[in-house]
Amino acid sequence: MGTDADRQGVKPPANDSAAVPRGAAPADGERRADLARPAPLRLRSVRIDTWGENVAFLSRSCTAYRAEGFKALSKVEVRQRDRNGDAPILAVLNIVDDPSIVGDDELGLAEQAFEQLGLPEGACIELSHAQRPVSMEAVRRKILGERLDLAAMRSITTDIASNRYSRTEIAAFLVACSQNELERDEILALTRAMVETGERLD
């Protein structure tokens, strides 16, 4: 049995998404997604030797600091703007109040992080909250006294070699291994994992 519109010969309106002409303004959802992206920042090199740790510097007056809720000593991802296919680097964030270190629209990277990112000063970059390393679940298991196999050890050493661990997280793994002594097969697994993921001397 048809509806009143059918009996009167009225056709329902066409699907709005199919009727949008090519080149039309983006939909509200697309505009909201674009607005949700982190604000772009200019890259700045900060000539500080952080002794093997990636460190980033953000001004307390920066709009991104207030809008995104970044906190000092949290881990962040840094990548080139509009290059989502490129792997980001991870860094520990420091909040600064000295404009001589970084400006309000800048993100500073210490020497190692700047070299690892591989972009020139002034490049347009974006900052986002870092995801927790997947291998931290294995660290948690070790803290609880469980034994770790080669796959777990390899995931931990791979993340450490990729600078995905902060010094605090590395310390948590070392303390777990110290307090819950490694079994012989765990020592072998950790040694193999370190050889596979670390740098080798010729």
Contacts in CASP RR format, 6 or more apart in sequence:
PFRMAT RR
TARGET T0000
AUTHOR 0000-0000-0000
METHOD contacts of the structure
MODEL  1
MGTDADRQGVKPPANDSAAVPRGAAPADGERRADLARPAPLRLRSVRIDT
WGENVAFLSRSCTAYRAEGFKALSKVEVRQRDRNGDAPILAVLNIVDDPS
IVGDDELGLAEQAFEQLGLPEGACIELSHAQRPVSMEAVRRKILGERLDL
AAMRSITTDIASNRYSRTEIAAFLVACSQNELERDEILALTRAMVETGER
LD
5 11 0 8 1.000
5 12 0 8 1.000
17 27 0 8 1.000
20 27 0 8 1.000
26 34 0 8 1.000
37 126 0 8 1.000
38 64 0 8 1.000
38 68 0 8 1.000
38 126 0 8 1.000
38 127 0 8 1.000
38 128 0 8 1.000
39 63 0 8 1.000
39 64 0 8 1.000
39 67 0 8 1.000
39 126 0 8 1.000
40 81 0 8 1.000
40 124 0 8 1.000
40 125 0 8 1.000
40 126 0 8 1.000
41 62 0 8 1.000
41 64 0 8 1.000
41 105 0 8 1.000
41 106 0 8 1.000
41 107 0 8 1.000
41 124 0 8 1.000
41 125 0 8 1.000
41 126 0 8 1.000
41 127 0 8 1.000
42 105 0 8 1.000
42 106 0 8 1.000
42 107 0 8 1.000
42 121 0 8 1.000
42 122 0 8 1.000
42 123 0 8 1.000
42 124 0 8 1.000
42 125 0 8 1.000
43 106 0 8 1.000
43 107 0 8 1.000
43 108 0 8 1.000
43 109 0 8 1.000
43 114 0 8 1.000
43 117 0 8 1.000
43 119 0 8 1.000
43 120 0 8 1.000
43 121 0 8 1.000
43 122 0 8 1.000
43 123 0 8 1.000
43 124 0 8 1.000
43 125 0 8 1.000
44 102 0 8 1.000
44 103 0 8 1.000
44 106 0 8 1.000
44 107 0 8 1.000
44 108 0 8 1.000
44 109 0 8 1.000
44 121 0 8 1.000
44 122 0 8 1.000
45 108 0 8 1.000
45 109 0 8 1.000
45 111 0 8 1.000
45 114 0 8 1.000
45 121 0 8 1.000
46 57 0 8 1.000
46 101 0 8 1.000
46 102 0 8 1.000
46 108 0 8 1.000
46 109 0 8 1.000
46 110 0 8 1.000
46 111 0 8 1.000
46 114 0 8 1.000
47 111 0 8 1.000
48 55 0 8 1.000
48 110 0 8 1.000
48 111 0 8 1.000
49 110 0 8 1.000
49 111 0 8 1.000
49 112 0 8 1.000
50 110 0 8 1.000
50 111 0 8 1.000
50 112 0 8 1.000
50 113 0 8 1.000
52 112 0 8 1.000
53 92 0 8 1.000
53 112 0 8 1.000
53 163 0 8 1.000
53 166 0 8 1.000
53 167 0 8 1.000
54 89 0 8 1.000
54 90 0 8 1.000
54 91 0 8 1.000
54 92 0 8 1.000
54 109 0 8 1.000
54 110 0 8 1.000
54 112 0 8 1.000
54 113 0 8 1.000
54 116 0 8 1.000
54 163 0 8 1.000
55 91 0 8 1.000
55 92 0 8 1.000
55 94 0 8 1.000
55 109 0 8 1.000
55 110 0 8 1.000
55 112 0 8 1.000
55 113 0 8 1.000
56 76 0 8 1.000
56 78 0 8 1.000
56 91 0 8 1.000
56 92 0 8 1.000
56 93 0 8 1.000
56 94 0 8 1.000
56 107 0 8 1.000
56 108 0 8 1.000
56 109 0 8 1.000
56 110 0 8 1.000
56 113 0 8 1.000
56 127 0 8 1.000
57 93 0 8 1.000
57 94 0 8 1.000
57 95 0 8 1.000
57 96 0 8 1.000
57 101 0 8 1.000
57 102 0 8 1.000
57 107 0 8 1.000
57 108 0 8 1.000
57 109 0 8 1.000
57 110 0 8 1.000
58 64 0 8 1.000
58 65 0 8 1.000
58 70 0 8 1.000
58 93 0 8 1.000
58 94 0 8 1.000
58 95 0 8 1.000
58 96 0 8 1.000
58 102 0 8 1.000
58 107 0 8 1.000
58 108 0 8 1.000
58 127 0 8 1.000
59 65 0 8 1.000
59 95 0 8 1.000
59 96 0 8 1.000
59 97 0 8 1.000
59 99 0 8 1.000
59 101 0 8 1.000
59 102 0 8 1.000
59 103 0 8 1.000
59 104 0 8 1.000
59 106 0 8 1.000
60 95 0 8 1.000
60 96 0 8 1.000
60 97 0 8 1.000
61 99 0 8 1.000
61 103 0 8 1.000
61 104 0 8 1.000
62 103 0 8 1.000
62 104 0 8 1.000
62 105 0 8 1.000
62 106 0 8 1.000
63 104 0 8 1.000
64 70 0 8 1.000
64 127 0 8 1.000
65 95 0 8 1.000
68 127 0 8 1.000
68 128 0 8 1.000
68 129 0 8 1.000
70 76 0 8 1.000
70 93 0 8 1.000
70 95 0 8 1.000
70 127 0 8 1.000
70 129 0 8 1.000
71 93 0 8 1.000
71 95 0 8 1.000
72 93 0 8 1.000
72 94 0 8 1.000
72 95 0 8 1.000
73 92 0 8 1.000
73 93 0 8 1.000
73 94 0 8 1.000
73 166 0 8 1.000
74 92 0 8 1.000
74 93 0 8 1.000
74 129 0 8 1.000
74 130 0 8 1.000
75 90 0 8 1.000
75 91 0 8 1.000
75 92 0 8 1.000
75 93 0 8 1.000
75 129 0 8 1.000
75 130 0 8 1.000
75 166 0 8 1.000
76 90 0 8 1.000
76 91 0 8 1.000
76 92 0 8 1.000
76 93 0 8 1.000
76 127 0 8 1.000
76 128 0 8 1.000
76 129 0 8 1.000
76 130 0 8 1.000
77 88 0 8 1.000
77 89 0 8 1.000
77 90 0 8 1.000
77 127 0 8 1.000
77 128 0 8 1.000
77 129 0 8 1.000
77 130 0 8 1.000
77 131 0 8 1.000
78 88 0 8 1.000
78 89 0 8 1.000
78 90 0 8 1.000
78 91 0 8 1.000
78 107 0 8 1.000
78 109 0 8 1.000
78 113 0 8 1.000
78 117 0 8 1.000
78 125 0 8 1.000
78 126 0 8 1.000
78 127 0 8 1.000
79 86 0 8 1.000
79 87 0 8 1.000
79 88 0 8 1.000
79 89 0 8 1.000
79 125 0 8 1.000
79 126 0 8 1.000
79 128 0 8 1.000
80 86 0 8 1.000
80 117 0 8 1.000
80 119 0 8 1.000
80 123 0 8 1.000
80 124 0 8 1.000
80 125 0 8 1.000
80 126 0 8 1.000
81 123 0 8 1.000
81 124 0 8 1.000
81 125 0 8 1.000
81 126 0 8 1.000
82 124 0 8 1.000
88 128 0 8 1.000
89 113 0 8 1.000
89 116 0 8 1.000
89 117 0 8 1.000
89 163 0 8 1.000
90 130 0 8 1.000
90 162 0 8 1.000
90 163 0 8 1.000
90 164 0 8 1.000
91 109 0 8 1.000
91 113 0 8 1.000
91 163 0 8 1.000
92 166 0 8 1.000
92 167 0 8 1.000
96 102 0 8 1.000
101 108 0 8 1.000
102 108 0 8 1.000
107 125 0 8 1.000
107 127 0 8 1.000
108 114 0 8 1.000
109 117 0 8 1.000
116 163 0 8 1.000
117 125 0 8 1.000
119 125 0 8 1.000
130 164 0 8 1.000
133 159 0 8 1.000
133 164 0 8 1.000
133 165 0 8 1.000
133 169 0 8 1.000
134 155 0 8 1.000
134 159 0 8 1.000
135 152 0 8 1.000
135 155 0 8 1.000
135 156 0 8 1.000
135 158 0 8 1.000
135 159 0 8 1.000
136 169 0 8 1.000
138 148 0 8 1.000
138 152 0 8 1.000
138 153 0 8 1.000
138 155 0 8 1.000
138 156 0 8 1.000
139 156 0 8 1.000
139 169 0 8 1.000
139 172 0 8 1.000
139 173 0 8 1.000
139 176 0 8 1.000
141 148 0 8 1.000
141 152 0 8 1.000
142 148 0 8 1.000
142 173 0 8 1.000
142 176 0 8 1.000
142 177 0 8 1.000
142 180 0 8 1.000
143 172 0 8 1.000
143 176 0 8 1.000
143 180 0 8 1.000
145 176 0 8 1.000
145 180 0 8 1.000
147 183 0 8 1.000
147 185 0 8 1.000
147 186 0 8 1.000
148 156 0 8 1.000
148 186 0 8 1.000
148 189 0 8 1.000
148 190 0 8 1.000
149 189 0 8 1.000
150 189 0 8 1.000
150 192 0 8 1.000
150 193 0 8 1.000
152 189 0 8 1.000
153 186 0 8 1.000
153 189 0 8 1.000
153 190 0 8 1.000
153 192 0 8 1.000
153 193 0 8 1.000
154 189 0 8 1.000
154 192 0 8 1.000
154 193 0 8 1.000
154 196 0 8 1.000
154 197 0 8 1.000
156 173 0 8 1.000
156 193 0 8 1.000
157 190 0 8 1.000
157 193 0 8 1.000
157 194 0 8 1.000
157 196 0 8 1.000
157 197 0 8 1.000
157 198 0 8 1.000
158 193 0 8 1.000
158 197 0 8 1.000
159 165 0 8 1.000
160 170 0 8 1.000
160 197 0 8 1.000
161 197 0 8 1.000
161 198 0 8 1.000
165 173 0 8 1.000
177 190 0 8 1.000
182 190 0 8 1.000
END
